[in-house]
Amino acid sequence: MDPISLIAIVLIIGSASVFLDRKWRAGQVDGEKPPSLTDAKEQATSFLSQTSSQAQAMTGQAAERVKAFGSQANAQAASLGSKASEQVKSLGTQTSGQAQSLLDHFTPKKSTLPEEFRAWAIGATESEAELTKWLIDLGDQPFADFTSHVATFATSVGFELEWLVRGEFGKMPQLAGNAQQVVVNYLRACQQAAAAQAELDPFRTYREYTQNPDSRKSRVYGEHLLDHLLQAGLTTVSLSDFLGATSKAKQEQVLQAIQSAAEKDPAAFGQILKSMYAEEPSPAPQPESASAQTGA
């Protein structure tokens, strides 16, 4: 039984008792004959029925009020939850935006100068096909590094590369032409240096050999170079010429044969050096032969 029903029953019983007691006392005061037990029962029953109906009405009203209050509370809770959810969502979006803005602020932006400079340089060197091709063939990262190199050079001369590439010299045509010529001359020098590097490295290896022909590494290199010269027909020396020679004498004869071939045809000799340098893998040092170890 719920608390409201229990309270209603207690009120009914109490009210009935008070009503009967008042009736009985009123009859004694007026001198009337006390009501009979039957009359009292009927009156009590009528009063109880009336009171019960009122109690039930009160209970129904209370239940409706409780139900309405519960519905109102649920609606308010749902509304509050929806508002809180929207606020949390809005706060999350705002925080994410602030974090991205902060990240963008501290993250250095990628420079567009390499792309701009490549387009400018290709246009400025269009009359020099070899130089233009060299610029086009450079990969993205090598060209970006090269752009930084050229920018440093321009700064050392007295202007910024961006000024030239982005047309800031437009109101001073003579200055723009001079600056363009300075940069193009530098590009030409860099292209020539890159071409020379392909020959410098093989020459450096050959020079190290001539400076110290008796080292283990040099002996292997000298024999390998002599084989290439023989195959190219740049020398007619035979390995049989070295039979009976000591190790030192043999290396001197190899060096002499190589230098004679270089004097005979320098251009062909240079090509042999470059082809040897480009070989992969490069020849590894080999242990001395039995004849060299015995001094044959």
LUMVO-412456 format. One record per residue (C-alpha): residue in one letter; y, z, x. Coordinates in steps of 0.001 Angstrom, whole numbers, plus 524288, in hexadecimal, padded with zeros to 5 digits. Layout:
BEGIN
<node residu="a" py="Y" pz="Z" px="X"/>
...
end
This chain:
BEGIN
<node residu="m" py="80000" pz="80000" px="80000"/>
<node residu="d" py="80D74" pz="7FC38" px="80541"/>
<node residu="p" py="81826" pz="806A8" px="806FB"/>
<node residu="i" py="820C6" pz="8011F" px="7FC06"/>
<node residu="s" py="815E0" pz="80244" px="7F1C2"/>
<node residu="l" py="812CF" pz="81027" px="7F609"/>
<node residu="i" py="8211F" pz="81424" px="7F4D9"/>
<node residu="a" py="821BA" pz="80DF1" px="7E743"/>
<node residu="i" py="815C4" pz="815B8" px="7E269"/>
<node residu="v" py="81B58" pz="82277" px="7E768"/>
<node residu="l" py="82823" pz="81F95" px="7E06C"/>
<node residu="i" py="820DF" pz="81C7B" px="7D3B6"/>
<node residu="i" py="818F3" pz="82906" px="7D3DA"/>
<node residu="g" py="824CE" pz="83142" px="7D734"/>
<node residu="s" py="82D18" pz="82B01" px="7CCB0"/>
<node residu="a" py="82280" pz="82CE9" px="7C264"/>
<node residu="s" py="82134" pz="83B49" px="7C5AE"/>
<node residu="v" py="82FE0" pz="83D73" px="7C4D3"/>
<node residu="f" py="83088" pz="83633" px="7B7E6"/>
<node residu="l" py="8259E" pz="83E38" px="7B195"/>
<node residu="d" py="82B31" pz="84AE0" px="7B676"/>
<node residu="r" py="83895" pz="847B8" px="7B0F7"/>
<node residu="k" py="832C3" pz="8441D" px="7A3D1"/>
<node residu="w" py="82B32" pz="85091" px="7A300"/>
<node residu="r" py="836E2" pz="8590D" px="7A686"/>
<node residu="a" py="83FB3" pz="851DB" px="79CDA"/>
<node residu="g" py="8362D" pz="854B6" px="791F4"/>
<node residu="q" py="83625" pz="86330" px="79503"/>
<node residu="v" py="8450D" pz="8641F" px="79527"/>
<node residu="d" py="846AD" pz="85D12" px="78811"/>
<node residu="g" py="83BFC" pz="864F9" px="781EC"/>
<node residu="e" py="8346F" pz="8590A" px="77F34"/>
<node residu="k" py="825EA" pz="858D1" px="77F7E"/>
<node residu="p" py="8212B" pz="854A4" px="78CDA"/>
<node residu="p" py="81BA5" pz="8471E" px="78CBD"/>
<node residu="s" py="80D35" pz="845FC" px="78B44"/>
<node residu="l" py="804A1" pz="841F1" px="79681"/>
<node residu="t" py="802B8" pz="834A9" px="7904A"/>
<node residu="d" py="8114F" pz="83263" px="78F10"/>
<node residu="a" py="8135E" pz="836D7" px="79CDA"/>
<node residu="k" py="80913" pz="82D70" px="7A1BE"/>
<node residu="e" py="80F1B" pz="8221D" px="79A5F"/>
<node residu="q" py="81CA9" pz="8254A" px="79F4C"/>
<node residu="a" py="8179C" pz="826F0" px="7AD19"/>
<node residu="t" py="81014" pz="81A39" px="7AC47"/>
<node residu="s" py="81C07" pz="812F3" px="7A72E"/>
<node residu="f" py="82488" pz="818D0" px="7B1CA"/>
<node residu="l" py="81A8B" pz="815D8" px="7BC4B"/>
<node residu="s" py="8195B" pz="807B7" px="7B7B3"/>
<node residu="q" py="827FB" pz="80614" px="7B7C8"/>
<node residu="t" py="82953" pz="80C8D" px="7C4F3"/>
<node residu="s" py="81DF1" pz="80494" px="7CA84"/>
<node residu="s" py="8244B" pz="7F805" px="7C613"/>
<node residu="q" py="830ED" pz="7FC12" px="7CC85"/>
<node residu="a" py="82995" pz="7FFD0" px="7D8E7"/>
<node residu="q" py="82271" pz="7F2D7" px="7D92D"/>
<node residu="a" py="82F62" pz="7EBC7" px="7D75D"/>
<node residu="m" py="83514" pz="7F3BA" px="7E27B"/>
<node residu="t" py="82920" pz="7F0F1" px="7EAEA"/>
<node residu="g" py="82A1D" pz="7E25D" px="7E80A"/>
<node residu="q" py="8387D" pz="7E23E" px="7EB3B"/>
<node residu="a" py="8360A" pz="7E9BA" px="7F7E1"/>
<node residu="a" py="82B27" pz="7E06E" px="7FBA0"/>
<node residu="e" py="833DD" pz="7D4A6" px="7F8F0"/>
<node residu="r" py="83EB3" pz="7DABF" px="80101"/>
<node residu="v" py="83547" pz="7DD7F" px="80C28"/>
<node residu="k" py="83001" pz="7CFAC" px="80B52"/>
<node residu="a" py="83DC0" pz="7C9EF" px="80B01"/>
<node residu="f" py="841B8" pz="7D286" px="8167B"/>
<node residu="g" py="835B1" pz="7CE14" px="81E01"/>
<node residu="s" py="838A1" pz="7BFBE" px="81B57"/>
<node residu="q" py="846BE" pz="7C1AC" px="81F5A"/>
<node residu="a" py="84289" pz="7C89B" px="82BDB"/>
<node residu="n" py="838F3" pz="7BDB1" px="82F26"/>
<node residu="a" py="8435D" pz="7B36A" px="82CD3"/>
<node residu="q" py="84D07" pz="7BABE" px="83565"/>
<node residu="a" py="842BD" pz="7BC73" px="84016"/>
<node residu="a" py="83F59" pz="7ADF9" px="83F84"/>
<node residu="s" py="84DBC" pz="7AA52" px="8400E"/>
<node residu="l" py="84FF1" pz="7B3AB" px="84B6B"/>
<node residu="g" py="843FF" pz="7AE41" px="8528B"/>
<node residu="s" py="848A2" pz="7A04D" px="8507D"/>
<node residu="k" py="85627" pz="7A3B1" px="8559E"/>
<node residu="a" py="8504E" pz="7AAC4" px="86151"/>
<node residu="s" py="8477D" pz="79F19" px="86418"/>
<node residu="e" py="8530E" pz="795CE" px="86385"/>
<node residu="q" py="85AF6" pz="79EBF" px="86C6D"/>
<node residu="v" py="84FC0" pz="79FA4" px="87630"/>
<node residu="k" py="84E07" pz="790E2" px="875C9"/>
<node residu="s" py="85C9C" pz="78ECF" px="8779D"/>
<node residu="l" py="85CDF" pz="79897" px="882C3"/>
<node residu="g" py="8514B" pz="791C5" px="8893F"/>
<node residu="t" py="857EF" pz="78488" px="88827"/>
<node residu="q" py="8649F" pz="78A08" px="88D76"/>
<node residu="t" py="85DAD" pz="790C6" px="898D3"/>
<node residu="s" py="85615" pz="7846A" px="89C1E"/>
<node residu="g" py="8629D" pz="77C84" px="89C24"/>
<node residu="q" py="86975" pz="78646" px="8A4F0"/>
<node residu="a" py="85DE7" pz="78680" px="8AE52"/>
<node residu="q" py="85DAB" pz="7778E" px="8AF17"/>
<node residu="s" py="86C61" pz="77752" px="8B139"/>
<node residu="l" py="86B07" pz="7814A" px="8BC1C"/>
<node residu="l" py="85FE3" pz="7798C" px="8C236"/>
<node residu="d" py="867BE" pz="76CF0" px="8C1A8"/>
<node residu="h" py="87339" pz="773F1" px="8C7E5"/>
<node residu="f" py="86B7B" pz="7786F" px="8D3BF"/>
<node residu="t" py="862C0" pz="76C52" px="8D4F5"/>
<node residu="p" py="86952" pz="76205" px="8DD72"/>
<node residu="k" py="86ABA" pz="75516" px="8D681"/>
<node residu="k" py="86437" pz="7494E" px="8DCA4"/>
<node residu="s" py="86E2C" pz="740A3" px="8E33C"/>
<node residu="t" py="86F91" pz="732DF" px="8DE1E"/>
<node residu="l" py="875CC" pz="72E47" px="8EADE"/>
<node residu="p" py="8693B" pz="72853" px="8F0A3"/>
<node residu="e" py="8677C" pz="71F50" px="8E4CC"/>
<node residu="e" py="875EC" pz="71BC5" px="8E4C8"/>
<node residu="f" py="875F8" pz="7196A" px="8F367"/>
<node residu="r" py="869CD" pz="710D1" px="8F2EA"/>
<node residu="a" py="87011" pz="7080C" px="8E8A7"/>
<node residu="w" py="87CCE" pz="70798" px="8F061"/>
<node residu="a" py="8760C" pz="704DF" px="8FD69"/>
<node residu="i" py="86DBB" pz="6F9C9" px="8F7E7"/>
<node residu="g" py="879F9" pz="6F36F" px="8F288"/>
<node residu="a" py="88196" pz="6F57F" px="8FF1D"/>
<node residu="t" py="876E4" pz="6EF74" px="90799"/>
<node residu="e" py="872BC" pz="6E435" px="8FEC3"/>
<node residu="s" py="87689" pz="6DA61" px="90938"/>
<node residu="e" py="86D08" pz="6E088" px="912F5"/>
<node residu="a" py="85F7D" pz="6DE87" px="90D47"/>
<node residu="e" py="85826" pz="6E624" px="917C0"/>
<node residu="l" py="860F2" pz="6F20D" px="91681"/>
<node residu="t" py="86078" pz="6F18E" px="907A4"/>
<node residu="k" py="8519D" pz="6F0D2" px="907CA"/>
<node residu="w" py="850E7" pz="6FC80" px="910DD"/>
<node residu="l" py="85948" pz="70479" px="90779"/>
<node residu="i" py="85137" pz="70063" px="8FBAF"/>
<node residu="d" py="8444B" pz="70385" px="90265"/>
<node residu="l" py="84815" pz="711A0" px="9053B"/>
<node residu="g" py="84144" pz="71AF7" px="8FBCD"/>
<node residu="d" py="848EB" pz="723FF" px="8F2DF"/>
<node residu="q" py="847BD" pz="7303B" px="8FB20"/>
<node residu="p" py="849EC" pz="72955" px="90838"/>
<node residu="f" py="855DB" pz="722A9" px="90265"/>
<node residu="a" py="85B02" pz="72FB7" px="8FD30"/>
<node residu="d" py="859B7" pz="7355D" px="90AE6"/>
<node residu="f" py="86018" pz="7293B" px="9108C"/>
<node residu="t" py="86B66" pz="72A9C" px="906DB"/>
<node residu="s" py="86DE4" pz="73872" px="90BBF"/>
<node residu="h" py="86DDA" pz="7331A" px="9199B"/>
<node residu="v" py="877C3" pz="72882" px="91645"/>
<node residu="a" py="88022" pz="7325A" px="90EC0"/>
<node residu="t" py="8809D" pz="73B02" px="91ACE"/>
<node residu="f" py="884DE" pz="72F5B" px="922F4"/>
<node residu="a" py="88F92" pz="72BC8" px="91926"/>
<node residu="t" py="894A3" pz="739BE" px="91964"/>
<node residu="s" py="89535" pz="7395D" px="92834"/>
<node residu="v" py="89D6A" pz="72CF9" px="92750"/>
<node residu="g" py="8A6FC" pz="7335C" px="91DDA"/>
<node residu="f" py="8A322" pz="7301F" px="90FE1"/>
<node residu="e" py="898A6" pz="73384" px="905FE"/>
<node residu="l" py="88E18" pz="729AD" px="9027B"/>
<node residu="e" py="89053" pz="72C82" px="8F404"/>
<node residu="w" py="89E59" pz="72789" px="8F515"/>
<node residu="l" py="89993" pz="71A39" px="8F987"/>
<node residu="v" py="88DAD" pz="7190F" px="8F0C1"/>
<node residu="r" py="894D8" pz="71D6C" px="8E473"/>
<node residu="g" py="8A0A4" pz="7148B" px="8E6A3"/>
<node residu="e" py="8AAD9" pz="71F01" px="8E95A"/>
<node residu="f" py="8B124" pz="71606" px="8F358"/>
<node residu="g" py="8B427" pz="70C2D" px="8E89D"/>
<node residu="k" py="8C2F8" pz="70D74" px="8E9CE"/>
<node residu="m" py="8C255" pz="70B27" px="8F884"/>
<node residu="p" py="8BA60" pz="6FE94" px="8FA64"/>
<node residu="q" py="8BC54" pz="6FDEF" px="90910"/>
<node residu="l" py="8B784" pz="70BDF" px="90ACF"/>
<node residu="a" py="8ABD9" pz="708F3" px="90206"/>
<node residu="g" py="8A878" pz="6FCEE" px="90A33"/>
<node residu="n" py="8A975" pz="70456" px="916FA"/>
<node residu="a" py="8A125" pz="70F89" px="911ED"/>
<node residu="q" py="896F9" pz="705E7" px="90CD5"/>
<node residu="q" py="89659" pz="6FF03" px="919EE"/>
<node residu="v" py="89484" pz="70BF3" px="9210B"/>
<node residu="v" py="88912" pz="70FCC" px="91846"/>
<node residu="v" py="882B7" pz="70249" px="918AA"/>
<node residu="n" py="88393" pz="70221" px="92789"/>
<node residu="y" py="87D00" pz="70F5A" px="927A0"/>
<node residu="l" py="8724E" pz="70A85" px="91E6E"/>
<node residu="r" py="87013" pz="6FF01" px="92768"/>
<node residu="a" py="86EFE" pz="707F9" px="93335"/>
<node residu="c" py="86542" pz="710AC" px="92C0E"/>
<node residu="q" py="85CEC" pz="704F4" px="92844"/>
<node residu="q" py="85CE7" pz="7001F" px="93646"/>
<node residu="a" py="85965" pz="70DAB" px="93B3E"/>
<node residu="a" py="84E17" pz="70E57" px="93195"/>
<node residu="a" py="8492F" pz="7011F" px="93653"/>
<node residu="a" py="84A64" pz="70564" px="94472"/>
<node residu="q" py="842E3" pz="711DB" px="94187"/>
<node residu="a" py="836D2" pz="709C1" px="93EA2"/>
<node residu="e" py="83749" pz="7054E" px="94CCF"/>
<node residu="l" py="83C80" pz="711C7" px="952E4"/>
<node residu="d" py="830BD" pz="71A0F" px="94F67"/>
<node residu="p" py="826B1" pz="710BD" px="95569"/>
<node residu="f" py="82F73" pz="70F34" px="96169"/>
<node residu="r" py="83096" pz="71DFD" px="962C4"/>
<node residu="t" py="821BD" pz="71F23" px="962D7"/>
<node residu="y" py="820A0" pz="7143B" px="96CF3"/>
<node residu="r" py="82B17" pz="71A81" px="97579"/>
<node residu="e" py="823F3" pz="72795" px="97552"/>
<node residu="y" py="817E6" pz="72051" px="97A08"/>
<node residu="t" py="81F0B" pz="719DD" px="98566"/>
<node residu="q" py="8254F" pz="726C5" px="98952"/>
<node residu="n" py="81841" pz="72DC6" px="98A4D"/>
<node residu="p" py="80D07" pz="723F2" px="98AD9"/>
<node residu="d" py="8034E" pz="72D86" px="990BC"/>
<node residu="s" py="80288" pz="73706" px="9854A"/>
<node residu="r" py="7F686" pz="736A3" px="97C8B"/>
<node residu="k" py="7FE9F" pz="73223" px="970D6"/>
<node residu="s" py="8053F" pz="72776" px="978E8"/>
<node residu="r" py="7F857" pz="72253" px="97E3D"/>
<node residu="v" py="7F311" pz="7209B" px="97081"/>
<node residu="y" py="7FFB8" pz="71A0C" px="96C23"/>
<node residu="g" py="7FFF9" pz="710EF" px="977F1"/>
<node residu="e" py="7F1FF" pz="70C57" px="975F0"/>
<node residu="h" py="7F477" pz="70A34" px="9677E"/>
<node residu="l" py="800E0" pz="7025C" px="96A59"/>
<node residu="l" py="7F9EA" pz="6FA37" px="9748B"/>
<node residu="d" py="7EF61" pz="6F6B9" px="96A98"/>
<node residu="h" py="7F9EF" pz="6F1CC" px="96133"/>
<node residu="l" py="80065" pz="6E9DA" px="96BF6"/>
<node residu="l" py="7F35F" pz="6E3A2" px="96F92"/>
<node residu="q" py="7F0BD" pz="6E003" px="96163"/>
<node residu="a" py="7FE4C" pz="6D9FA" px="9604E"/>
<node residu="g" py="7FC67" pz="6D255" px="96CD4"/>
<node residu="l" py="807F4" pz="6D8B9" px="97394"/>
<node residu="t" py="7FFCE" pz="6DC5A" px="97F77"/>
<node residu="t" py="7F3AE" pz="6D707" px="98619"/>
<node residu="v" py="7EFBB" pz="6E334" px="98D41"/>
<node residu="s" py="7E16E" pz="6E6A6" px="98BE3"/>
<node residu="l" py="7DBA1" pz="6F428" px="98B04"/>
<node residu="s" py="7D273" pz="6EFE1" px="995E8"/>
<node residu="d" py="7DE4E" pz="6F003" px="99EC5"/>
<node residu="f" py="7DE5B" pz="6FEC3" px="99DA1"/>
<node residu="l" py="7D050" pz="7009F" px="9A1F2"/>
<node residu="g" py="7CF3D" pz="7090D" px="9ADE0"/>
<node residu="a" py="7DD41" pz="70DEB" px="9ACAC"/>
<node residu="t" py="7E06C" pz="71C49" px="9AC32"/>
<node residu="s" py="7E5E1" pz="72211" px="99FAB"/>
<node residu="k" py="7F3AF" pz="72255" px="9A521"/>
<node residu="a" py="7F2D4" pz="71483" px="9AA65"/>
<node residu="k" py="7ED46" pz="70FD2" px="99D7B"/>
<node residu="q" py="7F8BE" pz="7157E" px="995E1"/>
<node residu="e" py="80264" pz="70F4B" px="99F46"/>
<node residu="q" py="7FC06" pz="70205" px="99D4F"/>
<node residu="v" py="7FC57" pz="703AA" px="98E7D"/>
<node residu="l" py="80AD1" pz="7072E" px="98EE7"/>
<node residu="q" py="80DBD" pz="6FB90" px="997BF"/>
<node residu="a" py="806A0" pz="6F237" px="98EB2"/>
<node residu="i" py="80DEC" pz="6F78C" px="982E6"/>
<node residu="q" py="81B45" pz="6F672" px="98961"/>
<node residu="s" py="81839" pz="6E881" px="98DCC"/>
<node residu="a" py="81516" pz="6E4E0" px="97FB1"/>
<node residu="a" py="821DF" pz="6EB03" px="97B28"/>
<node residu="e" py="8298B" pz="6E2C5" px="984E1"/>
<node residu="k" py="8220C" pz="6D679" px="98170"/>
<node residu="d" py="82544" pz="6D6C2" px="972BF"/>
<node residu="p" py="82E22" pz="6E224" px="96EA6"/>
<node residu="a" py="82EBA" pz="6DE13" px="96048"/>
<node residu="a" py="81FFE" pz="6DD36" px="95EC4"/>
<node residu="f" py="81E6F" pz="6E9BB" px="9668B"/>
<node residu="g" py="827C8" pz="6F0B5" px="95D26"/>
<node residu="q" py="81FDE" pz="6EC1F" px="95173"/>
<node residu="i" py="81382" pz="6F187" px="957C2"/>
<node residu="l" py="81A1D" pz="6FEC5" px="95998"/>
<node residu="k" py="81E78" pz="6FF1A" px="94B51"/>
<node residu="s" py="81125" pz="6FB21" px="94624"/>
<node residu="m" py="80AB0" pz="705B9" px="94E46"/>
<node residu="y" py="81454" pz="70FE6" px="9494D"/>
<node residu="a" py="811D1" pz="70BF0" px="93B33"/>
<node residu="e" py="8031F" pz="70D59" px="93C89"/>
<node residu="e" py="7FCFA" pz="71842" px="9349E"/>
<node residu="p" py="7F74F" pz="720A1" px="9399D"/>
<node residu="s" py="7FD02" pz="7202A" px="94728"/>
<node residu="p" py="7F2F7" pz="7203C" px="95212"/>
<node residu="a" py="7EEA8" pz="72DDE" px="9558D"/>
<node residu="p" py="7ED57" pz="731F8" px="963CE"/>
<node residu="q" py="7DFAE" pz="72F9C" px="968E1"/>
<node residu="p" py="7D86C" pz="73757" px="9735A"/>
<node residu="e" py="7D856" pz="73150" px="980D8"/>
<node residu="s" py="7CD4C" pz="72805" px="983CD"/>
<node residu="a" py="7C246" pz="72BE9" px="98CD9"/>
<node residu="s" py="7C74C" pz="72288" px="99737"/>
<node residu="a" py="7D4D5" pz="728B0" px="996AA"/>
<node residu="q" py="7CF28" pz="73653" px="997D3"/>
<node residu="t" py="7C751" pz="73263" px="9A3E1"/>
<node residu="g" py="7D2F9" pz="72B4E" px="9A9BE"/>
<node residu="a" py="7CCB2" pz="71DCA" px="9A872"/>
end
